[in-house]
Amino acid sequence: MSERRGVHEIPGDYQPVPREQDESTPTVTSCCRRPNCNFRVNDDQKVCCCSHGYIIPVFILFILVLIVLLLPWETINRNGNANSPIPVESPLPCQLEFVESLPLGLNYSQAEGHPQLRTTIESWQLLLGRARSSLDIVSPHWTLRGLDIKDSSTGPGDHLFQRLLSNGDPGKPKLRLRIVVNRSQDSLWHADARILANYGAADVVGINYLHSKLWLVDEEHFYLGSASMDWRSLTQRKELGILARNCPHLARDLAKIFKEYWYLGNNEVPEYWPWMYHTHINQRRPLLLNINKNHTMRAYLAMSPPGLAAKGRSHELDAILDAIDKASEFISISLMDYFPQLRRSDKVEYWPFIDNALRRAALERGVAIKLLISWWKYSDPSEDHFLRSLESLNKIREDVDVEMRRFVVPTTNELEKISGGRVSCNSYLVTDSVVFIGTSSWSGEHFTNSAGLGLVLQDMDYNNNSLRTDLLSIFQRDWFSPFALPLKPNLRI
């Protein structure tokens, strides 16, 4: 018979051991009166054995309840601290450079000091060549092929389209290529994206009122700027952007914005963005970057409109106003359009936020202000009135310094046949301490309705050889070029 016995296996001849008369009988509460307890015989002794099978499930349930209760508190605490500045021990490495597109026929003199920049198409080809697993592109326009134009200037766009299309070739290693387009625009502008999707080269979604332009490679390298996926942005328009290589910390934060866009491709804007979209990198807690192993800058991303900004994400308008308010010496701005108004379908409202900030800087702090605004055949003549109003501040006091100029891309009768070309689409601001690189013009509806994006870079200390001074050199090159004309009444092209 087995030595291990159950309750009903106790031998019938079992007798208790007699005690001595003077030996006291200990008082014992038998555990075997509890539920789930058994007897077993071990070395001829009866032993009480209780099984606690309920403990493990109860413990697991307790842990799950604890997680459910504490996770919201952790999220609230994280969100509450998202806007609190924290020290960064050491700057993170990041390679940054400005890149641009210069329209054919726009040639600068070879004067000493003019910056030599990589072109937009070169930067995109470089990013495409570096991609190993993923490439995410955000652009409202997808017209890389110049099908209706018989001109050699369509070549760079055609070549880039073929490289992207080859991602769908069978038998070749394939990138995860994702594309976000502007759903609220005529489908003619999405032709190339639809072909890429049909060929199996890319997945494509659309969101409303998209103005952002972005390339993101392997969450490590990126391009952000004014250039769309349009052949005109490579050879017929003036564009400016920033190329980032080996910059994973900033790129991973940019990936959260792309994931928002991707989510909106198939869903409505949520009432509350889940925590995986939140960020701790913002205006009050910027990243500290070691730029090109040369100098240190603070950096963060901002977006529009506020409804698309997850918890902790700075807003574009706030970033621009902060840069203007911090300027102590100068503010230089280059834009396609400047409209301090909010244009709706049924009415027009005055939208004074940036305009008032510029006026305060000029009048209260004596900051020198220069605005370089594009002029082409599609410019709204009413824009001149806002620019003249700002420039008229010079009449108040001698120490007020506000200047306006119009940037005109040279053209010919032949080039005028190309629709949508021959214009500067730059969107940036540079001051004595801050750089802001955006993706669109400055008007009320851009900041309140359109999906826009901007990168802010700020010098830690005054540096005469930084990325900020590089952008200032670009602005001064354009400002003093023959293509920048003083503000005159009835300017016509």
C-alpha positions as CSV (number, residue, x, y, z in Angstrom):
1,M,0.0,0.0,0.0
2,S,1.2,3.5,-0.8
3,E,2.7,5.5,2.0
4,R,0.6,8.5,0.8
5,R,-3.0,8.1,1.9
6,G,-6.1,10.1,1.6
7,V,-8.7,10.7,4.4
8,H,-10.5,7.4,3.7
9,E,-7.3,5.4,3.6
10,I,-6.4,5.6,7.3
11,P,-5.8,2.1,8.8
12,G,-8.6,0.7,10.9
13,D,-6.2,-0.4,13.7
14,Y,-5.0,3.2,14.2
15,Q,-4.8,4.1,17.9
16,P,-3.6,7.3,19.5
17,V,-0.3,7.2,21.5
18,P,-1.0,7.2,25.2
19,R,0.4,10.2,27.2
20,E,2.0,10.2,30.6
21,Q,-0.4,11.2,33.3
22,D,1.5,14.4,34.2
23,E,2.0,15.5,30.6
24,S,-0.2,18.3,29.6
25,T,-2.3,18.0,26.5
26,P,-1.5,20.9,24.1
27,T,-4.4,22.9,22.8
28,V,-4.3,22.8,19.1
29,T,-6.7,24.2,16.6
30,S,-6.8,21.8,13.7
31,C,-6.3,23.3,10.3
32,C,-8.2,20.3,9.0
33,R,-11.4,21.9,10.0
34,R,-10.9,24.5,7.2
35,P,-12.2,23.9,3.8
36,N,-9.9,22.2,1.3
37,C,-7.8,20.4,3.9
38,N,-6.9,16.8,3.9
39,F,-5.0,14.3,6.1
40,R,-2.0,12.4,5.0
41,V,0.1,9.8,6.8
42,N,3.8,10.7,7.0
43,D,6.2,8.5,9.1
44,D,3.2,7.0,10.9
45,Q,1.9,10.3,11.9
46,K,-1.2,12.0,10.8
47,V,-0.4,15.4,9.2
48,C,-2.9,18.1,8.3
49,C,-2.4,19.3,4.7
50,C,-4.3,22.3,3.4
51,S,-4.5,23.2,-0.3
52,H,-4.7,26.9,-1.2
53,G,-5.6,26.6,-4.8
54,Y,-7.6,29.8,-4.7
55,I,-4.6,32.0,-3.8
56,I,-3.0,32.1,-7.3
57,P,-6.1,33.2,-9.1
58,V,-6.9,35.8,-6.5
59,F,-3.4,37.1,-6.6
60,I,-3.6,37.4,-10.4
61,L,-6.9,39.2,-10.1
62,F,-5.4,41.5,-7.6
63,I,-2.5,42.4,-9.9
64,L,-4.9,43.1,-12.8
65,V,-7.1,45.3,-10.7
66,L,-4.0,47.2,-9.5
67,I,-2.9,47.8,-13.1
68,V,-6.3,49.0,-14.1
69,L,-6.4,51.4,-11.2
70,L,-2.9,52.8,-11.4
71,L,-2.5,53.1,-15.2
72,P,-4.7,56.1,-15.5
73,W,-2.9,57.8,-12.6
74,E,0.4,57.0,-14.3
75,T,-0.9,58.5,-17.6
76,I,-2.3,61.6,-15.9
77,N,1.0,62.1,-14.0
78,R,3.0,61.7,-17.2
79,N,0.7,64.1,-19.1
80,G,0.8,66.5,-16.2
81,N,4.6,66.6,-16.4
82,A,4.7,66.7,-20.2
83,N,5.0,70.5,-20.1
84,S,7.4,70.7,-17.2
85,P,11.0,71.5,-18.1
86,I,13.5,68.8,-17.2
87,P,17.3,68.9,-17.5
88,V,19.0,66.9,-20.2
89,E,22.3,65.4,-19.2
90,S,24.1,65.5,-22.5
91,P,23.2,66.6,-26.1
92,L,22.1,63.9,-28.5
93,P,23.9,63.6,-31.9
94,C,22.1,64.8,-35.0
95,Q,23.2,65.7,-38.6
96,L,21.1,68.6,-40.0
97,E,21.5,70.7,-43.1
98,F,19.3,73.0,-45.2
99,V,18.3,71.9,-48.7
100,E,16.6,73.8,-51.4
101,S,15.1,73.8,-54.9
102,L,16.1,76.7,-57.2
103,P,13.8,77.3,-60.3
104,L,15.5,77.0,-63.6
105,G,16.6,80.5,-64.6
106,L,17.1,81.8,-61.1
107,N,20.8,82.2,-60.8
108,Y,22.7,84.0,-58.0
109,S,25.9,85.8,-58.6
110,Q,29.0,83.9,-57.4
111,A,29.6,86.4,-54.6
112,E,31.7,85.2,-51.7
113,G,29.6,83.9,-48.8
114,H,26.7,82.5,-50.7
115,P,25.7,79.2,-49.2
116,Q,26.1,76.1,-51.3
117,L,23.2,73.8,-50.5
118,R,22.2,70.3,-51.4
119,T,19.2,70.2,-53.7
120,T,15.8,68.9,-52.7
121,I,16.0,66.0,-55.2
122,E,19.5,65.1,-54.0
123,S,18.2,64.9,-50.4
124,W,15.2,62.7,-51.4
125,Q,17.4,60.4,-53.4
126,L,19.8,60.1,-50.5
127,L,17.0,59.3,-48.1
128,L,15.6,56.7,-50.5
129,G,19.0,55.1,-50.8
130,R,19.4,54.9,-47.1
131,A,16.0,53.3,-46.5
132,R,16.3,49.7,-45.2
133,S,12.9,48.8,-43.8
134,S,10.4,51.7,-44.0
135,L,9.7,55.0,-45.8
136,D,6.8,57.2,-44.9
137,I,5.9,60.2,-47.1
138,V,3.4,63.0,-46.4
139,S,2.5,65.3,-49.3
140,P,-0.7,66.9,-50.5
141,H,0.4,66.7,-54.1
142,W,1.5,63.5,-56.0
143,T,2.3,64.7,-59.5
144,L,6.0,63.6,-60.0
145,R,5.4,62.8,-63.7
146,G,5.1,65.7,-66.1
147,L,2.8,63.8,-68.5
148,D,1.2,66.9,-70.0
149,I,4.5,68.9,-70.3
150,K,7.1,68.3,-72.9
151,D,10.0,69.8,-71.0
152,S,13.3,68.4,-69.7
153,S,12.6,70.0,-66.3
154,T,10.2,67.1,-65.6
155,G,13.1,64.6,-65.6
156,P,14.0,64.6,-61.9
157,G,10.4,63.9,-60.9
158,D,10.0,61.2,-63.5
159,H,13.1,59.4,-62.3
160,L,12.1,59.6,-58.6
161,F,8.6,58.2,-59.5
162,Q,10.2,55.2,-61.2
163,R,12.4,54.5,-58.2
164,L,9.4,54.5,-55.9
165,L,7.4,52.4,-58.4
166,S,10.1,49.7,-58.4
167,N,9.3,49.0,-54.8
168,G,6.4,47.0,-56.1
169,D,8.5,44.8,-58.4
170,P,8.1,41.1,-57.6
171,G,11.2,39.2,-56.4
172,K,12.9,42.2,-54.9
173,P,13.3,43.3,-51.3
174,K,10.4,45.5,-50.4
175,L,10.2,48.6,-48.2
176,R,7.2,49.3,-46.1
177,L,6.2,52.4,-48.1
178,R,3.3,54.4,-46.7
179,I,1.9,57.6,-48.2
180,V,-0.5,60.2,-46.8
181,V,-2.2,62.6,-49.3
182,N,-4.7,65.4,-49.2
183,R,-8.2,63.9,-49.3
184,S,-9.9,67.3,-49.7
185,Q,-8.1,68.0,-52.9
186,D,-9.0,67.1,-56.5
187,S,-8.0,63.5,-57.2
188,L,-6.0,64.7,-60.2
189,W,-3.3,65.7,-57.8
190,H,-3.1,62.1,-56.4
191,A,-2.5,60.3,-59.7
192,D,1.0,59.1,-58.9
193,A,0.0,57.9,-55.4
194,R,-2.9,55.9,-56.8
195,I,-0.5,54.2,-59.4
196,L,1.9,53.3,-56.6
197,A,-0.9,51.7,-54.6
198,N,-2.3,49.8,-57.5
199,Y,1.1,48.4,-58.4
200,G,1.7,47.2,-54.8
201,A,4.5,49.6,-54.2
202,A,2.8,51.6,-51.4
203,D,-0.1,51.8,-49.1
204,V,-2.0,55.1,-49.4
205,V,-4.5,57.0,-47.2
206,G,-5.9,60.5,-47.4
207,I,-6.7,63.1,-44.7
208,N,-8.5,66.5,-45.0
209,Y,-6.7,69.8,-45.4
210,L,-3.2,68.4,-45.5
211,H,-0.4,70.9,-45.9
212,S,2.5,69.0,-44.3
213,K,5.4,67.8,-46.4
214,L,7.6,65.1,-44.8
215,W,9.9,62.1,-45.6
216,L,10.6,59.7,-42.7
217,V,13.1,56.9,-43.2
218,D,13.5,54.0,-40.7
219,E,12.6,56.4,-37.9
220,E,16.1,57.7,-38.1
221,H,16.4,60.1,-41.0
222,F,13.9,62.7,-42.4
223,Y,13.1,65.7,-44.6
224,L,10.7,68.4,-43.5
225,G,10.0,71.5,-45.6
226,S,7.9,73.2,-48.3
227,A,8.5,70.9,-51.2
228,S,5.6,68.6,-52.4
229,M,5.9,65.4,-54.4
230,D,5.4,67.4,-57.5
231,W,8.0,67.7,-60.3
232,R,7.6,71.5,-60.1
233,S,8.9,71.5,-56.6
234,L,12.2,70.2,-58.0
235,T,12.8,72.4,-60.9
236,Q,10.2,75.2,-61.2
237,R,9.6,76.4,-57.7
238,K,11.8,77.8,-55.0
239,E,11.6,75.5,-52.0
240,L,13.4,75.2,-48.7
241,G,13.6,72.3,-46.2
242,I,15.8,70.6,-43.7
243,L,17.5,67.2,-44.1
244,A,18.2,65.2,-40.9
245,R,20.4,62.1,-40.9
246,N,21.3,59.9,-37.9
247,C,18.8,61.8,-35.8
248,P,16.7,59.0,-34.2
249,H,15.4,60.8,-31.1
250,L,13.8,63.6,-33.2
251,A,12.8,61.2,-35.9
252,R,11.0,58.9,-33.5
253,D,9.0,61.9,-32.2
254,L,8.2,62.8,-35.8
255,A,7.0,59.2,-36.3
256,K,4.3,59.8,-33.7
257,I,2.9,62.6,-35.9
258,F,3.0,60.4,-38.9
259,K,1.1,57.7,-37.0
260,E,-1.6,60.3,-36.2
261,Y,-1.9,61.1,-39.9
262,W,-2.1,57.4,-40.7
263,Y,-4.8,56.8,-38.1
264,L,-6.8,59.7,-39.5
265,G,-6.7,58.1,-42.9
266,N,-9.4,55.7,-41.8
267,N,-10.8,57.3,-38.7
268,E,-12.3,60.5,-37.4
269,V,-10.3,62.8,-35.0
270,P,-10.6,61.2,-31.6
271,E,-12.0,63.2,-28.7
272,Y,-8.8,62.2,-26.8
273,W,-5.6,60.9,-28.3
274,P,-4.3,57.7,-26.7
275,W,-1.1,57.9,-24.7
276,M,1.0,56.2,-27.4
277,Y,0.7,59.5,-29.4
278,H,1.7,61.7,-26.5
279,T,5.1,63.4,-26.4
280,H,7.3,64.9,-23.7
281,I,9.3,66.8,-26.3
282,N,7.8,70.3,-26.7
283,Q,8.4,74.0,-26.2
284,R,9.1,73.7,-22.5
285,R,11.0,70.5,-22.7
286,P,13.0,70.5,-26.0
287,L,15.5,68.0,-27.1
288,L,19.1,69.0,-26.6
289,L,20.9,68.2,-29.9
290,N,24.6,68.2,-30.8
291,I,24.3,69.5,-34.4
292,N,26.9,68.1,-36.8
293,K,29.4,67.7,-34.0
294,N,29.7,71.5,-34.1
295,H,27.3,73.2,-31.8
296,T,24.3,72.5,-29.4
297,M,20.7,73.5,-30.1
298,R,17.3,72.9,-28.5
299,A,14.8,71.3,-30.8
300,Y,11.1,70.4,-30.9
301,L,8.3,69.8,-33.3
302,A,5.0,71.7,-33.5
303,M,1.9,71.0,-35.5
304,S,-1.5,72.5,-36.5
305,P,-4.4,72.6,-35.9
306,P,-4.7,72.2,-32.1
307,G,-7.2,69.4,-32.5
308,L,-4.6,67.2,-34.1
309,A,-2.0,67.8,-31.4
310,A,-1.8,64.9,-28.9
311,K,-1.0,65.6,-25.2
312,G,2.4,67.4,-24.8
313,R,2.6,68.4,-28.5
314,S,3.4,72.1,-29.1
315,H,1.2,74.1,-31.5
316,E,2.7,75.8,-34.6
317,L,1.2,79.2,-33.7
318,D,2.6,79.1,-30.2
319,A,6.0,78.2,-31.5
320,I,6.0,81.1,-34.0
321,L,4.7,83.6,-31.4
322,D,7.3,82.4,-28.9
323,A,10.1,82.9,-31.4
324,I,8.9,86.4,-32.2
325,D,8.5,87.3,-28.6
326,K,12.1,86.1,-27.7
327,A,13.7,88.1,-30.5
328,S,15.8,91.0,-29.2
329,E,17.7,92.1,-32.4
330,F,16.0,91.0,-35.6
331,I,13.3,88.9,-37.2
332,S,13.6,87.7,-40.8
333,I,10.7,85.9,-42.4
334,S,10.3,84.3,-45.9
335,L,6.9,83.1,-47.0
336,M,4.8,82.5,-50.0
337,D,1.7,84.3,-48.5
338,Y,1.2,86.4,-45.4
339,F,-2.5,86.9,-44.5
340,P,-3.5,88.0,-41.0
341,Q,-7.1,87.0,-41.6
342,L,-9.2,83.9,-41.3
343,R,-11.0,83.2,-44.6
344,R,-14.1,81.1,-44.3
345,S,-16.6,80.2,-46.9
346,D,-19.2,82.6,-45.7
347,K,-17.1,85.4,-44.1
348,V,-13.7,86.8,-43.4
349,E,-12.3,87.5,-39.9
350,Y,-9.3,89.5,-38.8
351,W,-6.7,87.1,-37.4
352,P,-4.3,89.4,-35.6
353,F,-2.0,87.0,-33.5
354,I,1.2,87.0,-35.6
355,D,0.6,90.6,-36.9
356,N,0.2,91.9,-33.4
357,A,3.3,90.1,-32.2
358,L,5.4,91.6,-35.0
359,R,4.1,95.1,-34.2
360,R,4.9,94.7,-30.5
361,A,8.5,93.5,-31.3
362,A,9.0,96.5,-33.6
363,L,7.5,99.2,-31.4
364,E,8.2,98.0,-27.8
365,R,11.6,96.3,-28.2
366,G,13.0,97.9,-31.3
367,V,13.5,94.6,-33.2
368,A,14.4,95.0,-36.9
369,I,11.8,93.1,-39.0
370,K,12.2,92.0,-42.6
371,L,9.4,90.2,-44.5
372,L,10.2,88.6,-47.9
373,I,6.9,87.6,-49.4
374,S,6.4,86.0,-52.8
375,W,4.8,87.7,-55.8
376,W,3.5,85.8,-58.8
377,K,0.5,85.8,-61.1
378,Y,-1.8,84.1,-58.5
379,S,-0.9,86.5,-55.6
380,D,-3.9,88.2,-54.0
381,P,-3.5,92.0,-54.5
382,S,-5.1,92.6,-51.1
383,E,-2.1,91.2,-49.4
384,D,-0.2,94.4,-50.1
385,H,-2.5,96.3,-47.7
386,F,-1.4,94.2,-44.7
387,L,2.2,94.5,-45.7
388,R,1.9,98.3,-46.1
389,S,0.2,98.6,-42.7
390,L,3.2,96.9,-41.1
391,E,5.7,98.9,-43.0
392,S,4.0,102.2,-42.1
393,L,5.1,101.7,-38.5
394,N,8.4,103.2,-39.6
395,K,6.7,106.6,-39.6
396,I,6.0,106.5,-35.9
397,R,9.6,106.7,-34.7
398,E,13.0,106.8,-36.2
399,D,14.2,103.7,-34.3
400,V,11.4,101.5,-35.8
401,D,12.8,99.3,-38.6
402,V,10.2,97.3,-40.6
403,E,11.0,96.4,-44.3
404,M,8.9,94.6,-46.9
405,R,10.1,93.1,-50.1
406,R,8.5,90.9,-52.8
407,F,10.4,87.9,-54.1
408,V,9.8,87.4,-57.9
409,V,11.0,84.3,-59.7
410,P,12.1,85.3,-63.2
411,T,10.0,83.7,-66.0
412,T,9.5,83.7,-69.7
413,N,6.6,83.2,-72.0
414,E,7.5,79.6,-72.5
415,L,7.9,78.9,-68.8
416,E,4.6,80.7,-68.1
417,K,2.9,77.8,-69.9
418,I,3.8,75.6,-67.0
419,S,0.8,75.9,-64.6
420,G,1.7,76.3,-60.9
421,G,5.4,77.1,-61.3
422,R,7.7,80.1,-61.0
423,V,7.1,81.0,-57.4
424,S,8.9,80.9,-54.0
425,C,7.2,78.6,-51.6
426,N,9.6,79.1,-48.7
427,S,8.2,79.0,-45.2
428,Y,10.6,79.9,-42.4
429,L,11.6,82.4,-39.7
430,V,15.0,83.2,-38.3
431,T,15.8,85.5,-35.4
432,D,18.9,86.2,-33.4
433,S,18.3,83.0,-31.4
434,V,15.6,80.8,-33.1
435,V,14.9,79.0,-36.4
436,F,11.4,77.9,-37.4
437,I,11.1,75.7,-40.6
438,G,7.5,75.3,-41.7
439,T,5.6,73.7,-44.5
440,S,3.0,76.3,-45.5
441,S,2.0,80.0,-45.7
442,W,0.9,82.0,-42.7
443,S,-2.8,82.7,-42.7
444,G,-5.5,82.1,-40.1
445,E,-7.0,79.1,-41.8
446,H,-3.7,77.3,-42.0
447,F,-3.2,77.4,-38.2
448,T,-6.9,76.6,-37.3
449,N,-7.9,74.1,-40.0
450,S,-5.0,72.7,-42.0
451,A,-2.7,69.9,-41.0
452,G,0.7,71.6,-40.8
453,L,4.0,70.9,-39.3
454,G,7.1,72.9,-38.1
455,L,10.5,72.3,-36.6
456,V,12.0,74.8,-34.0
457,L,15.7,75.0,-33.4
458,Q,17.2,77.4,-30.8
459,D,20.8,78.2,-30.1
460,M,22.0,77.5,-26.6
461,D,24.4,80.4,-26.7
462,Y,25.2,83.0,-29.3
463,N,27.0,81.2,-32.1
464,N,28.4,82.8,-35.2
465,N,28.7,79.4,-37.0
466,S,25.5,77.5,-36.4
467,L,22.6,76.2,-38.3
468,R,20.8,79.4,-37.5
469,T,23.4,81.5,-39.1
470,D,23.3,79.2,-42.2
471,L,19.6,80.1,-42.6
472,L,20.3,83.7,-42.0
473,S,22.8,83.6,-44.8
474,I,20.2,82.1,-47.1
475,F,17.7,84.8,-46.2
476,Q,20.3,87.6,-46.8
477,R,21.3,86.1,-50.1
478,D,17.6,86.3,-51.2
479,W,17.0,89.7,-49.6
480,F,19.8,91.4,-51.4
481,S,19.3,89.6,-54.7
482,P,17.9,91.2,-57.8
483,F,14.8,89.0,-57.4
484,A,13.7,90.8,-54.1
485,L,11.8,94.0,-55.0
486,P,10.8,96.8,-52.7
487,L,7.1,97.0,-52.0
488,K,5.6,99.2,-54.7
489,P,2.0,100.1,-55.6
490,N,0.4,98.1,-58.4
491,L,3.3,95.7,-58.8
492,R,2.7,93.5,-61.8
493,I,4.5,90.6,-63.5
